Amino acid sequence: MIWIILFVKPAIITTLANFYQAPVVLPPLAPDPDKTGVPSDHWIPVMKPIDNGNPQPVRTYREVKVRPMPQSGINAFHEWIKAEKWETILSAPSSNEKAEILQGLIMTKLDQYCPQKIRKIASDDKPWFTSKLKELDRKKKREYRKNRSSQKYKQLQRAFLKKVATEKKNFKKRMIDDVITAKSSQWYTKLKRITNYDQQKTERVEVEEIAHLSDKDQAEAIADAFSNISNQYDPIKTDQIDIPSFPSSSIPVISLQTVKGYLQQIKTKKATAPGDIPAFSTYLYIPVTDLVNVTIRTGQWPKIYKFETVTPAPKQYPPENCEMLRPISNLFNIDQVMEKIVAEMVIGYMKETRAIAWSKLKLFVLF
């Protein structure tokens, strides 16, 4: 608590004297050299803290790449998909070329209609404080610095407060209502998300054992640790697999409606891998159906879908070594659709084969 009393000379009365140096009185403030005027009519008392460190909380920033999806961009993207003939994809000879052309074409158009942006997020940002609010906040502060409480500033202030109320209401719907409707097994996770519990765990993962290495070498060390299990087994030699002959008519053909149904099942709230198409692209069923059927007919899985984006998730904080990390894999959306189609075909065939074998066993027991 500090009081400054001005008499003939300034005096400072405080209960925090142990935290400050001896006060110094400076002369009155003089006008700027290029301005006409007289000095200030009072002295300037200055009392510096003993600790010259910055008492303000440390604010850190991080840049994240985001892809805003405005409704106008989504509509334009869908209109392009509906009008596209997909001739380059349908005429491609192999599944590898089809997948690469499709992925590249979609990402090019997505950058055109919904371009990627870089957002700067502060460590003390409120979870409901969106980029639109930051833009409005900057505008009204800029106007206040230039013209103080002008009519334009008042309009910006009203728009800012209205937007704050809207974003808080939307945040409540996304967070609180989500907790109410969540399963009991998800309550703890949802509550941690609302309260920002363990927020430091969302920052960059630092493994103590390899902290002295460069970022690239750390990534290589973590990748080697994740691949240890798979490297324990010999790779499959496809040229040694004996495939019996079969008629081409026995190869299953996936219909357009089937693929469209799988595309509609993609969860739109989950994050996609870098460079992946959006989860709302249900109108891609024509090129995806062609890609799936060619893959099944040739037995060649597209190379672009043999890669996955892996995020290391610590088992404890802070992780001491790479064994304390678990891999969280993220696959391309079309790859997930193709895997689900093939997996259900294999499971259906196994169930049918088991039913036939079980019926033969029953007949054998009876006779």
N, C-alpha and C positions, 0 to 999 in steps of 0.2 A: 504494500500500500504506500503510495507516494502522493504528497501534497506539495505544490509549488506556490509559495506566498510571495507576492510582489509588493515591496514597499519602496524605499529609496533604492535599495539593491535587492536582487532576488535572493530568497532563502528557500532551502529544501528541507522539508520535514518528512521523514520516512521511517518505517519499521523494518526496511530491508537494507540497512546500511552495511551489513556484513557481506552483502553480495555485490556491492558497488565500490568503485574507487572514489577518492576524494573529489568532490564536485569542483568544476572549473566554470568561471563566468566569462563568457565571450562578449565582445562589444556588440552594439546594435547592428542589425543586418543592414548593409548598405545597398542602394539601388544598383541595378545592372549598369555596366559601363556605358552602354549605348542608350540609356534611358535618363530622362531628367526626373529628379525627385530628391527626397531627403531620407536620411537613415531612419530606421525603425525607432519608435519611442520607448523601447524597453530592451534590457540586456537579455543575453541568451545563456541560461544555465544548462550545463552539460554534465551528466553523471554517467560514466561508462561502467559497464559491468566488469567484475573482476575476471570472469571467464569470457574470453573473446570469441568463443565458439558460437556457431549459429544456433540460436535457441529454437528456430523454426523446425517443425517436423520435416524429415527428409521425404521429399516427393520424387518418386521415380516414374519414369515413362517407359513404355514399351510400344513398339509399332507392330501392328498385326495387319495381315492382308485379309480383306473382306470383299465380298461380292454382293452389294446391295441388289435386291430383287424387287424393284418397283413394279406395280401392276401394269404400268404402261410398257415396260420392258418385257415382262412375261407375255403380254398379249402380242407384242410384235414378234417375239420369238416363236410363239405358237402359230402365228399366221405364216411365218416363213416355213415352218415344218409342214404345215398343211399344203402349201403350194409347191414344196420341193418334190421332184420326181425321183431322186436317188439313183439316177442313171449310172453315175461313176461307181457307186457302191455295188449295185446289182450286176454290173458288167465285170467287176473285178474277179480274177480267176480263183484266188485262194482266200481262206479265212483270215490270214495275216494281213493281206492288203485291204480286205473289207473293213477289218477292225481299225486299222490305222487311218484309213480315209474317213470313216465315220467319226472317230474320236477327234481327228483334226478339224473336220468340217464343223462339227457341233461347237467345239471350243472357239473357233474363229467367229462364228455367229454370236456365240454367247458374249464374247468380248465386245462385239459391236452393239448389242442391245442392252447388256447388263455388264458394263466394264468393271474390272477389278479396281479397288481403291485401297489406300493405306490409311489406317486409322491410328491416331496417337492416343493411348489410354494412360491416364494417370493412376497412380496407386491408390489415391484417395477419392476417385470418382465413385459416385453413388451408382448402384446397379441399374437404376432407372434413368440415369442421365445419359441420353442418347446423343449422337453426333448432331442431330438437328437442333437439340437444345444448346449444344456448344456453339453452333453457328449463330443462333439467335442471341446468346449471351455475349459473344464477341461483337455483334453488330450494335447492341444497345450500349455496351461499354465504350465502343469507339465513338458513338454519337454523343455520349455524355462527356467524354473528354474534349470533344470539339465544341459542342454547343450547350453543355450542361443540361438542365431540365427543359429541353425544347419540346415542341409538340411531337416531333418525330420520335424523340426518346420515350415519351409517354406511350405512344402507340406501340413501340417495340417492347416496352416493359409489360404492357397489357398482353401482347401476343406471347411473350415469354412465360408469364404466369399462367396463361391459359394452356400453353403447351405443357408446362410442368404438371398441371392438374391432369391433363389427358394421359401423359406418360406414366404418372403414378397409378392411375386407374388401370392402364394396360398392364403395368408390371404386376399389379395385384391380381389381375385375371390370370396372367401367365404363371405366377408363383404360388399365391395363396390357394387359388381354386385348384391348381394342379395338385397341391398337397392333399386337399380334401378328397379329391377323386382318385388319389394314388392308392396302390395296394399297400397293405400293412408292412410288407417287406421293404418298401421303398421310402417309408416315412423318415427314417434317420437320414438318408441321403438327401431327401427334399429339404429337411429342416436345416441341414448343414449348408445347403445352397442358399436358402433364404437369409441366414445369419452370417454368411461369408465366413463360416468356420473353416479353419485351416486354409486361409486364403494364400498363405505363403507356399502351400504345396502346389499351387497352380503355376508357380514361377518355374524358371528353367531348372532342370534336374542337374545337380552337381554330384558326381560320384567321387568320393574322397580318394579312392585308390588311383584314379586316372585324372585327377584335377589338374596336374601339372602339364598334361598334354594339350596340344592345340585342339580346336573344335573338330577338325577333320579326323585327327587321330583318335579322339574320344569316340566319335561316331563309329569308326572302324572297329575299335575295341569292343564297343557294345554290340555291334553286328556280329563279330566273331563269337562273342559269348552266347548270343541267341542261336547261332547256327551250329553250336557244338553238338546238340542232340541229333540233328539231321545228318551231320557229318559222320556219325557213328555207323551209318548204314551205307552199303555200296549203292551207287546210282543204278537205276533200272536201265537195262540195255534193251531198247525197243526193238532192235534188229533180231534179238533172240526170242522174241515172243511169237509163238506159233498160233496164228489166227486161222481157223478153218474157213474154207470157202463158204459163201452164202449168197443167195440171190439178191440182187439190188432191190427187188420189190419188198424184201423184208426189212429194209431200213426205215425206221419211223420218220414221219414227216410232221413237223409241228405246225399247227394252224396259226393264222393271224390273231384270232380271238384268244387263243391260249396265251400267246406272248403278251398281248395287250392286258390280259388279266394279271400276269406276273408283274408287268410294269406298274400297274395300278397298286400293287401291294408294297411297293418300295416306300419306306418310311421317310416322309419329307422333313421331319424334325431333326434327323440325325445329320451330323456333319459328313461331307463327302471328302474323298481323298483329293490332294492337290492335282489339278488338271483333269478332274472328272466332270462329267456332264451333270446337270441338276437332276434332282430326284423327281421333279414334276413333269418330266418329258415323256408322258404316256403316248404321245403321238408318234414316237419313234418305232412303233411296232412293225412297220413295213421293213425297214433295213435290218432291224434286230432279228426278225423272223428269218430273213434270208441268211443272216450271219449264223444263226443257230443251226439251221438245216444244213448249210455247207460244212459247218464244224462237225456235225454228227455224221454226215455222209463221207467226209474225207478222213475223219478221225484225227484231225489236226487242230489243237487248241491254239487260238491266237497268241502270239508272243507278248503282245502288249498287255494281255490279261494274266500273264504268269508272274507279274510283279505285284508287290503289295507295299503300302506305306505303313511302317511300324513305328509306334510311339512307345518309348520306354516309360513304364509306370513303376515308381518305387514301391517296394513292399514295406519299407519303413523309411522314416525321415530322420536325418539324412542318410541316403544309402552309402554304405562303406565300400562296396565292391559291385561288380557287374552282376554277381549272382543274386543280388538283392533287387534286381529289376525284372519285371515281367513284360513281355511284348504284347502290345495292343495293336492288332492288325486292322487295316482298312483297305478294302478292295473296291475296285470300280463297280459302279451300279450295274452295268451291263454284264460284267463278269459274275456278279452275284445272281443275276437272273438266269444266266446260262448254267451256272452250277446247280441252281435249284431245279431247273428243268431236267438236267441229266441225272441228278441224284434221285428225283422222284421216279424217273423212268427205270433206273436200276433197282430201286426199292420195290417198285411195282412188279418187275420181272422176278425178283427174288421171292416175293410173296406168292406169285403165281406158281413158281417152280416148287416152293415148299408145299403149297396146297396139293399139287399133283403128286409129289412124293409122299405126302401124308395119306392121300387116298389110296395109293398103291400099297402102302404099308398096311393099311386097314384090311384091304382085300387079301393080302398075304397072311395076316393073322387069322382071318375068318376061314380060309381054306387050308 
